[in-house]
Amino acid sequence: MANRNTKGRLVVVSNRVALPRQTATGGLASALQAALHELGGLWFGWSGKLAAETGAEVHRLHDAKVDYATIDLSRADHDDFYTGFANGTLWPMLHYRPDLVDYQRSHLEGYLRVNEIFAQHLCKLITPEDVLWVHDYHLIPLAAMLRQRGVRNRIGFFLHTPLPAAGLLIALPNHRELLETLASYDLIGVHTTRDLRALEDYFLHEAGASMRLGGRMRSAGGRIFRAAAFPISIDTAGIARTASDAGAHKEINQLRTSLDGRALIIGVDRLDYSKGLPQRFEAFARLLERAPELHRQVTFMQIAPPSRGSVLEYRQIRRELERSAGHINGKYATPDWAPLRYINKSFPHRLLAGYYRTARVGLVTPLRDGMNLVAKEYVASQNPDDPGVLILSRFAGAAQELTTALLVNPADTEEVADALQRALNMPLPERRDRWRAMMKVLEHNDITFWRKSFLSALTEKAPVAQRRVAETLG
């Protein structure tokens, strides 16, 4: 296909669709909304609703420059496709937790069945000139199913999770049946060079592919495709403005008043075992144990909206965190101070930006994360004259860009406690130097740069000159 023209649209396909006037709770939803509102196009996916039959009707909506098309899932398909295979099998495997994988053949069959229904409907919604951008682990085989139906459009895929090494991926039952379908995409995007190496290693050593010039690979079946790293980012300037204006909100002033001059440590994560929240609570407790001078001087606020409540592991981690929070507060709280504020609800971005700006320390310590946009949002929200300090897991994709954060191993309680103590005591000149270096990266690699980099590589016929876009950021 030649370079994009005025006839073709951007068609985004993802498991969930963030419809107009809905709060976009995740980084993926925010990023895709920004791309579609800039370019115009179609967003297709699951409505988030259940019905008697999967895909019996396509719900259509138009807003500004964007068309939205969604389908409902049956309860059985939801349980097999979404809860079963996507989140019970793929999610733990991709986050290096094979011990939590719950594989059932019926779940894989449901996963493939829903992808087939997606492909059936999508074929009726696209034109030959459209460029398709498919997102995340829910829809890995979608391009192969579209190709079987004669679709020749340019199709790109972006994986928003980490990608473990090939030696771990082969532990996934029927891994070749699923992962080799990625070769049906024209371009596969991942977050980091580490993920890219894992993808190449899998195809070259497990799937019989061979490497070609320009970052291209030739699958065992003869199809040529490309892979590259495109680190997703944020609307840096927009978040900075939102954070700067947040002081006008009464909720932000109420938070500052409640702190009574105490330093705030903030964590914001979806309630998920990949986020390292039990280890984070343990590190904070260790800080209070060994630094009594910080008692009544610091407050840790962890915001953790619940998710996937039907999955056993998520119910278990919620109970574990509630016990841990109660133990910490029971041991260290005083009548006028609770050291840990543990909140199980979500907040709009305008308030989160203000909370980030208020916090002296951003504590972002997932055990594994594809990127982690909270880390980037925390940096973008800071007051340039008095910025806070980011503590960041080495195993988040963002660590490859935000190198002047305090990088830690989230499983090392003492190291995280050390970083907390250092961050709380860090002098202003060092805080400014570290923040400026990270902000420079984010101003260059913002959400627009990410989108343009991927779509330029997808629609360009010639090989991409630089396979690893992430390396251009240095």
N, C-alpha and C positions, 0 to 999 in steps of 0.2 A: 504493500500500500504506500502511496506517496504521502508527503507531508499533509497534515491535517488541513482541511479546507472548510469553507463556510457551510457546506452541506452536512458534514458529519457532526454528530453530537458526542459529548462525553457521556457514556453510560456507566454508572457506578452500580455494582452489584455487591451486596453485603447481606449477612444474615439478618440484621436488624436495620430498619430505616428510621432515621430521626426526622419525623414529619414536622412541618411548620408549626410553630408555637408550642412545640414540645421542648423541654429542657434537655440539651445534649449533655449527657452525664459523663461520657468518655472522650478520650483524646481522639479516637478514630472518628466518632460522630462529628466532633467539632471540625476536624480537618477536612472531612468530606463535604460538609456544609459550606465551608469557605471556598473549596475548589468549584463546587457546582454553582454557587451564587456568582462566582467570577466568570465562569465559562458558559453557564447554561447547560441543560442536559436532562438526563433521566436517572432517577435512583430507584432501583428495584430490589425487593427483598421481602422478608417476612414481616407481617404487620404487628407481630407481638401478640396476636389474638389466636384463640382456639376456635375451631368450628367442627362440624360433623365430618367434613371431608377436606383434605388438603388441596388447595388450589382450585376449588370449585368456582371461585370468582376472583377477578382482579379488581382491586380497589384503586381508583384513579383520583389524583388530586394535582392541581397546578398552583404554584405560588411563585410569583416573580418570574425568574427565568428557568425555574426547575419544575419538571414533571415528576410526580411520585407514583409508583405502581407497587402495590403490595398484595400478598396472598396470605390467607390464614393457614394454619396447620391443624391437623386432627390431633387429638390427645395422644393417640398411639404413635403418630409420626413425631410429635414433639418429644415424647419420652425416648424413642429410639434414636432419632437424629440429634436432638439438641442436648437433652440431659444424658442420654446414654453414650453415644459415640463421641460427639464433639467435646463434651465436658467431662464425661467419665473415662474416656480413653485418650483422646488426642491432647486435651489440655494438660493433664499430669505428665504425659510422655514428653511433650514439648517443653515443659518446665522442669525436666530432669527428675521427675518423681515416678519412675516405673513401678515403685512399690504401691502407688495409689491407683494404678491403672485397673479399671474394671472392664475387661473386654468380653463382649458377648457377640457371637456371630449375628444374632438378630439385630443388634444395634448397628453393626456395619451395614446390614441390608437396608435398614431404615435410613441410614445416612445417605447411601447411594440412591435410594428411592426418592428422597426429598430433592437431592441434586438433579435427578432426572426431571422432576416436576418443575424445578427452577428453569432448566434448559428448555423444556417444552414451551413455557410461557414466554421466556426471553426471546426465543426465535420469532415470535409474533410481534414483539415490541420494537425490534431494532431494524435499521436500514443497513444496506451494505457499506455505507460510508462511515457508520458510527465506530468509535473507538471504545472498547470495553475495558473497564478496570474492575477486576474482581478482588475482593478483600477477605483474607483471613482463612483460618483452618477449617471453618465450617464448609467451605466451597472448593476444596482442593481439586476434585475431579470435574468441576463444571466445564472447563474449556474442552476437555476430551469429549464430553457429551455433546457440546455444541458442535465440535468438529464432525462428530458422527452424523449430525443433522445437516451438514453442508455449510456451516458458518465459516467464512474465510476472513472475517474481520480481524484487525489487530486486537489481540486480547492480552492484557497484562494482569499479573497477579501480585499482590503484596501480602506478605506474612507479617502480622503484627506481634507475634510471639517470638521468643528465642527459638533457635533451631539447634538441637543438641547434635553431638558428633554422630557420625555414621554408626559407630559401634553401639550406640544406644538406640538409634532409630531402628536398627534391624531387630530389636527386641519387640517391636510392634508387630503383632500377628498380621499376616497378609500385607506386610509393608510395601511390597513391590506392586501389588494390585492397586494400591492407593497412590503412593508417592511418585511412581513412574508416570502417572497422568499429568504431573506438572510440566512435562516436556511438551504438552499440547499448547501451553502458553507461549507467546512470543518473547515475553520478558517476565522474569521472576524477580521481585524486589524483596530484599531483607534489610534489616536495620544496620547491621554492623559487618565489618570484614570477618569477624569470627563466625557469624552465621553464614556468610558467603562461603567460607572455606568448608564448613560442614556440608553445605548443599553440594558443592563441587565434589567433595570427597565421596558423598553418597552416590552421586550419578556416575562418577568415574570408576569407583571400586566395587560398588554393589549392583549398579544397574547397567553396566556395560557401555556407558557413554564414552565419548572421546572429546578432547578439548580442541577447539578451533581458534583462529585468530579473533582478536577483538572481544574476548570474553564470551565467545559463543561455544556452545556444546552441541554435539551431534548425538542424539539418543540412539539406543540400540536398534530402534525401529527406523532410523534414518532422518528423524525430524531435527531441524536446526532451531535452537532457542538460545536465549541469553539470560544471564543472571548478573546482578550488581547490587551493591549496598546503597541504600537511600535512607539516611537517618531521618525519620519523621520529626517534625518540629511543631512550633506553636505560632500564633499570631503575636509575635514578640512586642511590636509597637502597641497593638491593641490592648494586650494584657497590662503593659506598663501604664497606659493611660487609665485603664479601669482601676488599677491599684492606687494610682495617684489621686483619683477622684473618690476613693472609697471612704475617706474620712468624713464625707457628708452623710453617710448612712448611720442611722442610730445604732444598728447592731454592732458596727465596728467600735463606736464610742462606748457602747455598753461593755464590750469585751475588754477594752483598754481600762475602763473604770474598775472592772472586776479583778483585773490583775494587780491593781494597787501598786504599780511600780515594779512588779516582779518580771523577770525575763520569761518569755514564752518560747517553748519548744513545740513545733507543730508537725504532725504527721497526717497525711490525707491519703487514704488507700481504700479501694474496694475490699470488702471483707473476703479474703482469699488466702489459702495456705501458701501461695507463692510470694506473698508480700512480707513474710518474716515478722509478723506482728508479735507473736509470743516471745521471740528472741529480742525484739525491740523493747518490750515491757521489762524483760529481764535485765537488759542493759541499763535502763533508766533506774530500776530498783538498785542495781549495783552502784550507780552513781550516787544515789541518796545514802547508801550504806557507807560508802567510803569517803564522802564529802559532806559531813554534817553541817559545814558552814553554808551549804546551799539550801538547807532546809528553810522553807518560807521565803526563799529568794527566787525560786524557779517553779514554773508550772508547765507540765507536759499535756497538750491537748491532742488527742488522737481521734480523728474523724474517720469512721469506718462504716460506710453504708453497707447493709447486708446485701448479699446476692446469692443466687442459686440455692435457696433455702431447701430445695427438695433433695439436694445432694448431701449424703451423710457427713462427709468430711467438712462441709461448710457449717453444719449445725454443731459439729464437735468443736471446731475452732472458735465459734462464737461463745460456747460455754466455757472454754478454756480461758479466753480473754476476759470474760466477765469475772471469773474466779481470780485471775491474776490482778485485775484492776482493783477488786475488792480487797485483796490481800495487801497490795501496796498502800492504798489509802488507809486501810485499817491500821497498818503498822506506823505510817509516817504522818498522817494528817493531824492537824491541830484545829481547834474550834474556828479559826479564821483562815484556814488554808487546806485545800485538798491538792496534793501534788499531781494527781492524774485525773484529767477530765476525759472520759471515754464516751464518745457520742456515736450512736448507731443511726445516723440519718444523713441525707445529702443536703448540700447547700448550693444555691446558684453561684455561677462564676463571679459575679460582681462582689459577693460576700467573701468567697474564698480568696480572691485577690487581695482584699483588705486584711483578711486573717494572715495571709502569707506576709504581707508588708509589716504587720504588727510583730511577727515572730522574730526573735533574735536568732533562732536556729531552725532550719528545715531538716527534718530527720526522714530520709528516704532510703530505706534499707531492705529492699526486696531480696529474697534468696535468689530469684531469677526474674528478669523482666526484659521484654523485647527492647523497649526504650525507656519508658517511664517519663511521661510528660509533666507529672507533678514537679519533678526536679527542675525542669525548665521553667515551668510557671512560677515556681518559688523565686528563682533567680530574676526573672523578668519583672516581678512584682516589687522588688526591693527599692527602698529610698536610696538614690545614688549617694547622698551625703552621709547616710548612716545605714549601710546595708547589713543584712544578717549573714549568717554562715550556713552553707549547705553541707550536710553530712550525707554522703551518697555511697550506696553499695557498689562495690567493684563489679558486681554481676548484673547491673542494670546497663542497658545499651547506652544510656546517657553518659556513663562514666568514660566512654571513649571520646566524648566531646568536652565534657565539663571537667577537665583535668585538674583545675585548681580548687575544686571542692575537696573536702576532707574525705578521702576514699577509704572505705572500711570493708572488712569481711563481716557480713551481718551475723554469721554464726559465732564470731569471737566476741563474747560478752565484754571482756576487758578492753578490747580494742575500741568497741563502740562507746563504752563508758569513758575511755580516754579521750575520744574525739568530742564527746559532749562537753567534758570539762574544758578541753582546749577551746572549743567554739565559744563557750560562755565567757571565757577569759581573754578572747582574742582582741588585741588592740585595734583601734579604728583604722590606722593606715594599712594594716595587713588585710582587714576585712574589705577595704575598698579595692586594694590591688587584686585580690582573689575574685571579687565580684566583677570588676571591669573586664578581666580576662574572659570570664564566662559570658558576660553580656555581649562582648565583641563577637563571639561565636554565634550566639543566638540572633544577633542583628543580621548577620550574614545568612545563616542557615535558618530561615524562618519557614512558615508553612507554605508560602508562595514559592520559595526556592525548592522545597521538597517536591511540590506538585509539578513545577515546571521541569525539574530534573527527570522525574519519572516519565512524564508524558512525552517529553522530548526524546528520551531514549526509546520509548515504545513506538513512536510514530516515525522515527528516523530509519530509513532503509539501510544506510551504511552502518558498519559496526561502531559502537560507542568507543570513542577514542580513549576514554578513561573508564575502565570497568568499575572501579571502586569510587563512586562519587564522594564517599566520605573522606577520601584522601585529599580532596580539593579544599577541605575546610581548614587545614592546618595553617 
